[in-house]
Amino acid sequence: MDKKGKIYVAGHTGLVGSALLKNLQSKGYENFVLKDISELDLRNQADVFDFFEKEKPDYVILAAAKVGGIIANMTYRGQFIYENLQIQNNVIHASWLNGVKKLLFLGSTCIYPCDAPQPMPENCLLTSPLEYTNEPYAIAKIAGIKMCESYNIQYGTNFIAVMPTNLYGPNDNFDLEKSHVLPALLRKIYLAKNVMNNDWNAIRKDFDRLPVEGVSGKDSETAILAKLTKYGINGDSVEIWGTGNPMREFLWSEEMADACIYIMENVDFKDLILKGNEIRNTHINIGTGKEISIANLAKLIAKITGYKGKFVFNTDKPDGTMRKLTDPSQLHRLGWKHQIDIEEGVVKLYEWYLKNKN
């Protein structure tokens, strides 16, 4: 990457995009074009095409997406497939039309089949059915992989797709309805600790920063307690969906960003083509190759936050995929490996949450 080249980071305000932007800035890149959703709706093809024609970025990092946890994925299935397809199609096609030198498309390891071998190598893509709970989102991301791959083959572009594992870190989404499991658990357990300690000052500050379904810290205790109860937060326990047995892999978002920029600087599409007649599965897993059960994750968060209550596992709710461990061996061969394990990462996330919750 040319340090003077113009870089467009799509989705720069979110968990992924903000980490990518911070990493680029730390490496001396300065020429950015940045637009949030109020300035540029990536679902609108005409607006996206106008933006690319005007700005002519040299490099594009596509981190914008509609994302969420298992509740959101099951509730907003139509929105998840439609909006993600719109975003991807518009940005990738506009990048080709306007001669973008290199594009990085970020997907998710939910693209792999629910019965994929563990750990999951890149070549198990499309070998069997997907996990039902996040199938619409996964199909959209698979389409993004194949769009990058197909444009590279037909048009000679240098569009690379990476599949990060479950991410967590600064600027995470802590919405109790729509967030992923780790930030949701951290906030629920933090709030449960304060309910147990009758610390209404802390609870109200938390609700003021992140109201729950319109209820803020200025509302009555009765209204706040009703929302806490709805999301399984009680005086002596925290409800967790499923059995607690599913295993999950987690990667600190700033390390994901470091891996992505390493790939942008050091890896081209030609480096990902295997010998043979067919070019496929040229995406790159980004993960740790390590996993933890949801139950043990909850225990780890409880230890770090000081929560002394119980966990109640609601087995009437879905577990989702039982294991989703990536095989990061290709990334290791390309020269990058993670450094922050989950124990250190949860401490870092909790410290960030406390610092930014007021």
C-alpha positions in Angstrom: 0.0 0.0 0.0 1.2 3.5 -0.9 1.3 5.6 2.3 0.0 8.6 0.2 -2.8 6.6 -1.4 -6.4 7.6 -0.6 -8.1 5.0 1.7 -11.8 4.6 2.1 -12.8 2.7 5.3 -16.5 1.8 5.0 -18.0 1.4 8.5 -15.2 3.3 10.3 -17.3 4.1 13.4 -18.1 0.5 14.4 -16.2 -2.1 16.3 -14.3 -3.4 13.3 -13.9 -0.2 11.3 -12.7 1.9 14.2 -10.0 -0.6 15.0 -8.9 -0.7 11.4 -8.7 3.1 11.1 -6.7 3.3 14.4 -4.3 0.7 13.1 -3.8 2.5 9.8 -3.2 5.8 11.5 -0.6 4.1 13.8 1.3 2.9 10.7 1.5 6.4 9.2 -1.4 6.4 6.8 -3.1 9.8 6.6 -5.1 10.2 3.4 -8.6 8.9 4.4 -12.0 9.5 3.1 -14.6 8.7 5.7 -18.4 8.8 5.7 -20.8 7.6 8.3 -24.3 6.4 7.5 -25.8 9.8 7.8 -23.5 11.0 5.1 -23.5 8.0 2.8 -26.0 5.1 2.9 -24.2 2.2 1.4 -27.5 0.5 0.6 -28.2 3.2 -2.0 -26.5 2.3 -5.2 -26.8 5.7 -6.9 -25.2 7.4 -3.8 -22.4 4.9 -3.6 -21.6 5.2 -7.3 -21.6 9.0 -7.1 -19.3 8.9 -4.1 -16.8 6.6 -5.7 -16.8 8.6 -9.0 -16.1 11.8 -7.0 -13.5 10.5 -4.5 -11.7 7.8 -6.5 -10.1 6.0 -3.5 -7.0 3.9 -4.2 -7.8 1.4 -1.4 -11.1 0.2 0.1 -11.7 -1.6 3.3 -15.3 -2.9 3.5 -16.1 -3.2 7.2 -19.6 -1.9 7.0 -22.4 -4.5 7.6 -25.6 -5.1 9.5 -24.5 -7.4 12.3 -25.9 -8.8 15.6 -26.1 -11.7 17.9 -28.3 -14.8 17.8 -31.5 -12.9 18.8 -31.0 -10.2 16.1 -30.1 -12.8 13.4 -33.3 -14.8 14.1 -35.5 -11.7 14.4 -34.3 -9.6 11.4 -33.6 -12.4 8.9 -34.8 -10.4 5.9 -33.0 -7.3 6.8 -29.8 -9.2 7.4 -29.6 -10.8 4.0 -31.0 -7.8 2.0 -29.0 -5.0 3.6 -25.7 -6.9 3.6 -26.1 -7.9 0.0 -26.9 -4.3 -1.0 -23.8 -2.9 0.8 -21.4 -5.5 -0.6 -22.7 -5.3 -4.2 -22.6 -1.6 -4.3 -19.2 -1.1 -2.8 -17.4 -4.0 -4.6 -18.9 -3.1 -8.0 -18.1 0.6 -7.5 -14.6 -0.3 -6.6 -14.1 -2.1 -9.8 -15.7 0.6 -11.9 -13.4 3.2 -10.4 -10.1 1.3 -10.6 -9.5 0.7 -6.9 -6.1 -0.9 -6.5 -6.9 -3.2 -3.6 -10.0 -4.0 -1.6 -10.4 -5.9 1.6 -13.9 -7.5 2.3 -14.6 -8.5 5.8 -16.9 -11.5 6.4 -17.4 -13.9 9.3 -16.7 -17.5 10.2 -20.4 -18.1 10.3 -20.0 -18.8 6.6 -19.0 -22.3 7.3 -21.4 -25.3 7.6 -22.8 -26.2 11.0 -21.1 -29.6 10.8 -17.8 -28.3 9.5 -14.6 -30.1 10.6 -13.1 -28.5 13.7 -11.0 -26.4 13.4 -12.6 -25.1 10.2 -10.2 -24.7 7.2 -11.1 -22.4 4.3 -11.7 -25.3 1.9 -14.8 -26.5 3.9 -16.9 -23.6 2.6 -20.1 -24.7 0.9 -19.6 -28.4 1.7 -22.9 -28.9 3.7 -25.8 -26.9 5.2 -25.3 -23.7 7.2 -26.4 -23.1 10.8 -30.1 -22.1 10.6 -30.0 -19.2 13.1 -27.6 -17.1 11.1 -28.2 -18.5 7.6 -29.3 -15.2 5.9 -26.3 -13.3 7.2 -23.9 -16.2 6.2 -25.3 -16.4 2.7 -24.8 -12.7 2.2 -21.2 -13.0 3.3 -20.6 -16.0 1.1 -21.9 -14.0 -1.8 -19.3 -11.3 -0.9 -16.5 -13.8 -0.9 -17.6 -15.1 -4.3 -18.0 -11.6 -5.7 -14.5 -10.7 -4.8 -13.2 -14.0 -6.2 -15.2 -13.7 -9.4 -14.1 -10.1 -10.1 -10.5 -11.0 -9.6 -10.8 -13.9 -12.1 -12.8 -12.0 -14.7 -11.5 -8.4 -14.3 -8.0 -8.9 -12.8 -8.8 -7.0 -9.6 -7.0 -7.5 -6.3 -10.0 -7.9 -4.0 -9.3 -10.0 -0.9 -11.8 -11.5 1.5 -11.0 -12.2 5.2 -13.2 -14.1 7.6 -12.5 -13.0 11.2 -13.8 -15.1 14.1 -16.0 -13.6 16.8 -14.7 -10.2 17.6 -14.8 -8.0 20.8 -13.1 -4.8 21.9 -13.3 -1.0 22.0 -16.5 0.4 20.6 -18.3 -2.9 20.8 -22.1 -3.1 20.7 -23.5 -3.6 24.2 -27.2 -3.4 23.3 -28.9 -6.1 25.2 -31.2 -7.1 22.3 -28.8 -6.9 19.3 -25.2 -7.4 20.6 -23.0 -10.5 20.3 -22.6 -12.9 23.1 -19.5 -11.5 24.8 -20.4 -7.8 25.1 -24.0 -8.8 26.0 -22.8 -11.2 28.8 -20.4 -8.6 30.1 -23.0 -5.9 30.4 -25.6 -8.3 31.8 -23.2 -9.5 34.5 -22.0 -6.0 35.3 -25.7 -4.9 35.8 -26.5 -8.0 37.8 -23.6 -7.2 40.2 -24.9 -3.7 40.7 -28.5 -5.0 41.3 -27.1 -7.4 43.9 -25.2 -4.6 45.5 -28.2 -2.2 45.3 -25.9 0.3 43.5 -28.6 2.4 41.7 -26.1 5.1 40.9 -24.1 2.7 38.7 -27.3 1.2 37.2 -28.7 4.6 36.3 -25.5 5.7 34.7 -25.4 2.6 32.6 -29.0 3.1 31.4 -28.3 6.7 30.7 -25.4 5.8 28.4 -27.2 2.9 26.8 -31.0 3.0 27.3 -32.8 -0.3 27.0 -35.9 -0.2 24.7 -36.4 3.5 25.5 -35.9 3.2 29.3 -33.0 5.4 30.6 -31.5 6.0 34.0 -34.0 8.8 34.5 -36.9 6.4 34.6 -38.3 4.8 37.7 -36.7 1.8 39.5 -39.8 -0.2 38.6 -39.3 0.5 34.8 -35.6 -0.2 35.0 -36.1 -3.5 36.9 -38.8 -4.6 34.4 -36.2 -4.2 31.5 -33.5 -6.0 33.5 -35.9 -8.8 34.3 -36.9 -9.1 30.6 -33.2 -9.7 29.7 -32.7 -12.3 32.5 -31.0 -10.0 35.0 -32.3 -10.5 38.5 -31.2 -9.9 42.1 -29.4 -13.2 42.4 -29.0 -14.6 38.9 -28.3 -14.0 35.2 -30.2 -16.0 32.5 -28.1 -17.2 29.6 -29.7 -18.6 26.4 -29.0 -22.3 25.7 -27.1 -24.9 27.6 -23.8 -23.0 28.0 -22.1 -25.9 26.2 -21.4 -24.2 22.8 -17.7 -23.5 22.3 -16.7 -20.1 20.8 -13.5 -18.5 19.6 -12.9 -14.8 20.3 -10.4 -12.4 18.8 -9.5 -8.9 20.2 -10.7 -6.4 17.6 -7.5 -4.5 17.5 -5.6 -7.7 16.7 -8.1 -8.4 13.9 -7.3 -5.0 12.5 -3.5 -5.6 12.7 -4.0 -8.9 10.7 -6.1 -7.1 8.1 -3.6 -4.3 7.5 -0.8 -6.9 7.4 -2.7 -8.6 4.6 -3.4 -5.3 2.8 0.4 -4.6 2.9 1.8 -8.0 2.2 -0.7 -10.4 0.5 -2.2 -10.3 -3.0 -4.9 -12.4 -4.6 -2.3 -14.3 -6.6 -0.7 -15.5 -3.3 -3.9 -17.3 -2.4 -4.4 -19.3 -5.6 -3.8 -23.0 -5.2 -2.5 -25.2 -8.0 -5.3 -26.8 -10.1 -7.9 -26.0 -12.7 -10.4 -24.2 -10.3 -9.9 -21.0 -8.3 -12.0 -21.1 -5.2 -11.8 -20.7 -1.4 -9.3 -17.8 -1.7 -10.5 -16.1 1.5 -8.4 -16.0 4.6 -9.5 -17.1 8.2 -8.5 -14.6 10.9 -8.6 -16.2 14.3 -6.8 -17.6 17.4 -7.4 -21.3 17.0 -8.5 -21.4 20.6 -12.0 -21.7 22.1 -14.0 -21.4 25.3 -17.5 -22.6 26.3 -20.2 -20.0 26.9 -20.5 -21.3 30.5 -16.8 -20.8 31.1 -16.9 -17.4 29.4 -19.6 -16.3 31.8 -17.6 -17.6 34.8 -14.5 -15.7 33.5 -16.5 -12.5 33.2 -18.0 -13.0 36.7 -14.5 -13.4 38.1 -13.2 -10.3 36.4 -16.2 -8.1 37.3 -16.7 -9.4 40.8 -20.1 -10.9 40.3 -21.1 -13.4 43.0 -24.5 -14.6 41.7 -25.7 -17.6 39.8 -26.2 -18.4 36.1 -29.4 -19.9 34.9 -29.2 -21.6 31.5 -32.5 -21.4 29.5 -32.4 -24.6 27.6 -35.6 -23.7 25.8 -33.6 -21.2 23.8 -31.3 -22.2 20.9 -27.6 -22.9 21.3 -26.7 -22.0 17.8 -23.7 -23.8 16.3 -22.0 -26.0 18.9 -18.4 -25.3 17.7 -17.0 -22.6 15.4 -13.3 -22.9 15.7 -11.2 -21.5 12.9 -8.1 -23.0 11.4 -5.7 -20.0 11.1 -2.8 -22.0 9.7 -2.9 -20.2 6.4 -2.7 -16.8 8.1 0.2 -18.2 10.2 2.0 -19.3 6.9 1.4 -15.8 5.5 3.3 -14.4 8.6 0.7 -13.2 11.2 -0.3 -14.7 14.6 -2.4 -13.3 17.4 -1.0 -12.3 20.8 -4.0 -11.5 23.1 -5.8 -14.5 24.6 -9.4 -14.3 26.0 -8.4 -13.9 29.7 -6.4 -10.7 29.0 -8.9 -9.5 26.4 -11.9 -9.6 28.8 -10.0 -7.6 31.3 -9.2 -5.0 28.6 -12.8 -4.9 27.5 -14.2 -4.5 31.0 -11.7 -1.7 31.7 -12.8 0.0 28.4 -16.5 -0.4 29.3 -16.1 1.1 32.8 -14.1 4.0 31.4 -16.6 4.8 28.6 -20.0 4.0 30.3 -20.4 7.5 31.8 
